[in-house]
């Protein structure tokens, strides 16, 4: 497993290396002026400086708070509704049309309504993150729980376990690989959406820093939040993959 993981890691880092090489090549060849596309060294040097600045770290912490709050809400709602829709025809009949109508809608279009209802601070951005991340989690949970072998549920019911308890103690653990895949997709979406929300309307957060720097034509400072959210996204994805591998250690298909 370890031997296979190392080449996969190297292969996964290849696109990042190629992008950095292309970026450096464009700036070195003078094909893009530094005022529009600063060299990578200048951006990463500025990032290193910002990582020691409490103000910048405060903005990053604000973004992470909104991201995790919205993602946590999405996981709670998505998993609960996905499991209940599997176990109850009534819940499935109620949830199905809502998913079919709202899932294809770009949730960013709902952001003005969230702002009017919840204001410009944390709540509207957390709501947007949750609204965008909930659907892949819900659908993955429903697909995973629907595919669980019915004999597992019948055996639990035969021993006196209630149907609802069987759903959360038998069906949900059996569907864990699918649920975690939906959560991983939801986490990636959360990173993107929280950044967009902060770019549209915010007085703090990494997205706000990017827009503020662009308005002042400070391109180096404009790239720093973008690189930061990218690094955070990579770190969160790697951390989630490690957690997923740990949780699914006993599953045959994950061995």
GISULDA-V771750 format. One line per field, one symbol per residue. phi: phi as a letter, one per 40 degrees, with the letter a starting at -180 (. if undefined). psi: psi as a letter, one per 20 degrees, with the letter a starting at -180 (. if undefined). burial: b if it has 9 or more other ideal C-beta (glycine too) atoms within 8 Angstrom, else e. A space follows every 10 residues. Layout:
phi->???
psi->???
burial->???
This chain:
phi->.ccccccccc ccccdccccc ccdccccccg cbcdcbbccd cccccccccc cbcdcccccc cccccccccc cccccccccc cccccccbcc cccccdcccc ccdccccccc cdcccccbgc ccdccccccc cccccccccc ccccccccdd cccdcccccg ccccccccbb cccccddccc cccccccccc dccccccccc aabagccccc ccccccfccc cccccccccc cccccccccc cccccccbdc cdccc
psi->gghhhghhgg hhighggggh ggghgghhij ipqhhhnqqh hhghghghgh ijohgghggg hgghggghgg gggggggggg hgghhhiphg ghhghghggh ghgipohhii ghghghgiai bgghhghggg hhihghgggh gggghhiqph hggggghhjj pqgghhgihg gghhjggggh ghhgghgghg ggghggghhg oqjrrhhghg gghhhjknhg hhhghghghg gggggggggh hggghghjhi pgii.
burial->eeeeeeeeee eeeeeeeeeb eebbebbeee eeebeebbbb ebbbebbeeb eeeeebbbbb ebbbbbbebb bebbbebbbe bbbbbbbeee bbeebbeebe eeeeeebbeb beebbeeeee eebbbbbbbb bbbbbbbbbb bbbbbeebee ebbeebbeee bebeebbbbb bbebbbbbbb bbbbbbbbbb bebbbbbbbb ebeebbbbbb bebbeeeebb bbbbbbbbbe ebbeebbeeb beebbeebee beeee
